[in-house]
Amino acid sequence: MEFLISSIYILLFLTLIFKWKIFSINDIPRKDIAAAFLIKVLAAFALIWIYTDYYKERHTADVFKYFDDSLIITSSFLNNPKDFISMIFGFDNNYEHLHQNYFINMNHWDSSYKSTILNESRLVIRLNAIIGLISFKKYFIHALFFSFISLIGFVYLIKTLKKISPKENVRHVFWTLILFPSILLFSSGVLKEPLIILGLGGFSYLLISLFENKKKKIKKIILLILSLLLIFKIKFYVFCCLFSGLLIFISIKKINKNPHLIFLANLFAIGLVFILLHLSNTTYDPISIISKKQEDFIRLAEFYNAGSIMKITEIKSNFSSFIKAIPSGFSNSLIRPFPWEITSKIHLISILENFLIIGLIGYVLSKIKKSIRINKYEYIYSSLLFIVLLYCIVGMTTPVFGALIRYKIPGLIFLLIILVPLFKKIYKSKT
């Protein structure tokens, strides 16, 4: 039964790829995008197998947690449609009833043990509950939906790159993003990452479109805000990093003078706001938030006896400890796990990826001045700031290798979007 339903949905998604205007990209045939989706279908299978093999207790496996919780909401649709609507839209007028009958049976609805400002699971659970109405409560169908969602995000990221560099053949970048192992796996599961990729893709494309063409301005602004809200709701720290990059982008785009000075001025302004928020001693103190997030994550990892715990620099609620943690935080995201820290198949993949990324960075930095001139300052600068901030925050707060590999994916995507075109330009200039 599940195989038949899955086949029908795969055919439906393939039809949308060939018919839907969204999937029209210069330099990339629709058959490539269809092939990419089928590869993501296989990756969804692989991810299920990996997590089933590695996590012996299902409730500890991230790929199942949102789906399992959503089944409780979906089941209420026929028995009590009013309760279903209340849970989907967040109506709390009868919270005690909902808690006693539904929420108490969920493992991830209540995030009170976490720093909720940095982690919100309810939107993902609600989305799965809606999909559950047409999925016959089959997990793999949900994985197909999430794979398709992330594919849309990738398409919009590629369309953005095409707008920035019209002469650029973006096919290499597209396939790099699709086939990069960790990105492929975690963008094909019932996780937050596919939604984040959709948000980043939509945001990037709409932002560039606003500067490029003022037509349908109101519509673009509304969709841009919705993309930001999606990121804000799912992963607040990604939103903060993105917003910082956005300030750099707009400043360089609008002022249109020395981009180096504008970048440094914005960096100074962002740092000043950061310090002022810390000194204000309010609930919005970023150092206290990051410190609490680190503390919560370490406690959670120890509670579940995570098999890949790593030691990270402790952050106390003071400025000096935060500064000391920055270098190790960034390096954790960039180069860890080390070969001797391997405890699963995912770790081995990540090590190979890290070697490739570091090699690409080294090669591009050594050749870039001699071979090409970067003229898209706002794109390069804003992306690099986003990557560095994200890598620092993730590396400082995540004491589990499996989570670290997954949480840095938004930064990894933008890093590849920068590196692959630069590598191509350098290679062409030499040949």
N, C-alpha and C positions, 0 to 999 in steps of 0.2 A: 504493500500500500504506500509506504513512505517513498519507495523508489519511483512509483508512478507519479505521485504528487510532485516530487522533486523534479522529475523530467519535464512535467508540464510547466513548472515555474522557470526552469532553465530556458525552455523554448520561448516563454513569454518575455523574459529578460533579454534574450538574444534578438527577438523581434523589436523590442524597444531600442536596442542599440542600432539596428539597421534603419529604423523609421524615425526616431526622435532626433530633433534638430540639435539638441545638446551635444550629441556625439559626432557632430561634424567638425573636423579639424583638418586644416591644411597640412599636408605631409604625412598624415596618419590615416590610412584606409580604415573604413569601418570593420573590415575583416580582422585587422590587427586588434581593434578594441574588443571584438567578439572573442578572439583567441585569448586575449588578456583575461576576460571574464571567465572563460573555461579553465584557465590556469588557476585563477582564484578559487574556483569551485574545488579543484583538486587540493589546493592549499587548505581549504576549509576542512576537507577530509583529514588531511595530515595533522592539522591543529587539534582536531578531536582525538585522534590517535595518540598524539604526544601527551596531551593533558590527561587522557584516560590512563595511559601507561605510567605517568609520573605521579599524579595525584590519586592516591588510593581512596581518599574520602572526597566524594563529589562536591560537598559544600565548600571545600577549600580551593577548588579549581575555578579560576576567574572566568573561564569561557562559559561555564554553566550557571554561575550565580545569578545573573540578571534574568536569564531564561527561567530558571526554577522558581524564582520569586514571582515572576510575571504570570505563571500558570495559576497562581492563587487569585489574582485579579481577573484573569480571563475566565476562570470558572464561575465567577459571580455574574457574568453577563446574562446567562439564561435564568439563573436562580433569583437574582436580585439586580436588575438593570440599574436601579437607582444607586446602589452601592458602587457598581462598576463606573458609572459616570462621575460619582463623587471622588473616587480614587484616581481616575484618569485626569480630571481637571483640578484636583487638589482642594476640593471643598471640605472644610474641616468643621462644618456645623454639627456633625455627628461623629466626632473623632473617636470617642470612647467606644462606640459601637463598632466602628471600622477596625480599631486597634484590637479589640477582643476577638473579632471574627476573622480578621485577615492579617493585619500587620504583625501580630504576635507570632504567626507561623512563618514569617519571612526572616531570612538571615541578614539581608543587606538593605532593607528599607530604612531602618533606623541607623543614622550615621552619627549619633550623639557621642560615640566613643572616639570619633575622629575630629579633626579640624574641618568642619563642614564647609568652611569658606574655600577650602582647597579641594574638596572632594564631594561630589553630589551624584548619587546613584539612581535617584527616583525617576528622573527623566528617561533613563535607559530602560528601567523596569517598565514604565508606562508605555514606551514605544513597543517593547516586546509584547506587552499585554494586548495592544491593538493589533499587531501582526498575528498574534495568537488566534484572533477571530477568523483568520483565513488560512492559517497554517496547519490546522488540525492538531495543534500542539506538538508538532514535530520539530525537534531542535534544528535539524539540518536545513529546513525551510527558512528558519530565522537567520541561519548563517548565510544563506543565499541572498536574503534581503540586505544584510549588513555588507556583504561583499559588493553588491551592486551599488549601495550607498557610497562606499569608499571609492569605487570606480568612477562615479560621477565627480567626486572630489578631485581625483587624479586628473580627469579630463579638464576640469576648470583650472587646475594648476598649470597644465600644459598650455591651455588657451591663454593664460596670463603671460606665460613665458613667450608665446608667439606674438602677443601684443607688444611686449617690451622689445623683443628682437624679431621683427617681421621676416628678416632674411634667414633666420636660424632654422635649420631642419631639426625639428624637435622630436623626431622619431626615436633617436638614441636616448634622450632624456626620459621619454615615456616608458620605454622598455626597461631602462635602469630602475625606475621607481617600481614598476610592476614586478620585476624579477629579483630585486634585492631581498634576500631571504627573510630577514626579520620584518621588513615592511610588508612583504607578501603574506606572511603567516598571520601577523596580528591585525592586518586590515581585512582579513577574511573570516574573522570570528565574531561572536556576539559579545563585543567589547565596546569600550568608549572610543577606541582609536578610529574606527570607520566614521563616526559622527564628527570627531575632531578634524579628520581629513576633509570631510564634506564642508565643514565650517571654514577651514583655512582656504580651501579651493574657491568657495563661493565668495569669501571676503576679498581675496587677492584679485580675482577676476573683476568683481564689481568696483573695487577701488580704482584699478587701472582704467576701467571703462568710463568712470566718472571724469577722470582727467582727460581722457582721450575724446570723449563724445558726450555732450550735454543733453542729448535726446533721452527722453524717458527718465529724467533726472530723479523725480519723486519716487518712481518705481525702484530705481537702482538704490536710492538711499534707504528705502524701507527694507529691501532685501539685504543690503549691507548691514543694517542694524540687526536683522534677524540672524544673520551669520555670526555676528559678534555675540549676540545673546546666547546662541547655541554653544559657542566656545566658553563663554562666561559661566553658563550653567553646568556644563559638563566638567571642565577643568579650569578653575579660576586662575591658576598660576600660568597656564598657557595664554590666557587672555591678557594678563599683566605683561608678559614678555612681548606679545603681539602688539599691544598698545604702545609700548616703548619704541618698538620698531616703526610703528605707524607715525609717531611724532617725527622721527628722523626722516622718513619718506616724504611726508608733507612739507616739512621745513625746506629740504633740499629742492623739492619740486617747485615750491612757491617762490622762494628767495632767488634761486637760480644763480648763485654766485659761488664762491669758493666752497666746494662741498666738504673739504677737510675741516675747515673752521666751523662750518654749520654743524657738522657731526660732533665735534668736540664741545661746542656750545650746548647742544642738546644733551650730550652725555653729562655735562656738568649740571644742567638743570634737573635731569632725572635723578642724579646722585644727591643733589640738594634736597629735592622733595623726599627722597628716601630717608635722609638724615633727619629732616624736620618731622616726618611721621614717627620716626623712632623716638625722638626727643619729646614728642607730644604726650607720650605715655598713655595712649588710648588703645582701644581694641584693634585699631588699624595699624599698629606698629608692625612693620613687615618682618623685623628680626624676631619678635615674639611669636608671630604666626609661623615662620619657618622653623623656629626652635620647637614649638608645640607639635608641628607636623612631624618633625624628626622623631621626637619623643614618642608620639602616638604610633608611628610606623615601626619603630624598634620594639615597642611593647607588643604590638600586634604580631610581628614576626616571631618573637619569642613565645607568645601564647600558642600560635599554630605550629611552633617548632619547624619553621621554614628551613629547608635543606640547603639553601644557598645564602645564608646570612653573611654579610661582610662587615668589617669594622669601618665606620666612618667617623670623621672628626666631629666631636660633640660641639653643639652650638648652644650656648647659654644666652639669656636675654640681654646680652650686652654687645656693643659694637666691635670690640677687639676680638672676641671669639668668632664672630661672624666673618670678619676680615680674614682670620686665620684659616677658616674653613673653605674659603672661595677657591684657592688653587687645587686643593684635594677634591673638592666637589666637581670642578670642571674636568679634572683628569679622570675621575671615576667614570664620568659619562663618556669621555673620549676614548679611553684605552682599557678599561676594565670590562669583563674579568680577564685576569692574567691566565696563562696556560695552566698553572698549577692550582687554579681556583675552579676548574671545570667539575661540575657535579651532574650535568645533564647535556643532552644533545643540543639544546638551544644555546648553551654557553659556548660550545665549540663553534657554532655558526657565527655567534657574535664576535669571537676572537678573530676569525678570518675576515669578517666585515671591518673590524677595527684596523687590522693590518692594511686592508685595501684603502680605507679612508685616509689613514695617516700617510700612506704612500702617495695618494693623489694630492693631498694637501702639500706635502713636501715637493713633489714634482711641479705643481702649479706655481708655488711660491718661488721656486728656483728659476723658473723660466718666464714668468709673466711679464716682467719689466722689459726683457729683451725681445719678446715675441709680439705682444699685443698691448693695447692701451684700453683700460676699462673706461667706458664712457657712460655707463648706466649707474652712476654713483648712488642714487637714491635706492635702487634695487639692491645693489651689493651691500651697502652700509646697513640698511634697515634689516636685511636678512641676516647679516652677520651678528648684529646686536641681538636679534631674536634668538639665534642659535646659542650664542654665548650665555645669555641670561637663562635660557631654558636648561642648558647643560649644567650650569652652576646650581640652580635650584633643585633639579632632579638628583644630581650627584651628591648634594649636601643632605638630602632628606630621605633617600631611598637606600635602606640597608640590605636589600634582597636583589641578587643579580637578575633573576627572572623579571622582576618588576622594573628594574633599572633599564633593561634592554627595551622593554615596551614603552616606558614613559618618555624616553628620549626620541622616539620615532618622529614626532612633529619637527624637531630640530634636525634630525637626520635627513628628512625629506628635503628641507630647504638647503641643507648643506650639499646634497647631491644636485639640486637644481642649479646651484652656483658652480660646483666643481666640474660637472660633465660638459657643459658648454665651453668653459674655459679650457679644459683639456683638449676638446675638439679643435678650438681655435689655435692653440699652441701647436698641436700636431699638424694641422693644415699649413701653418706658417713655416714649419720646418720642412715639409715635403713639397 
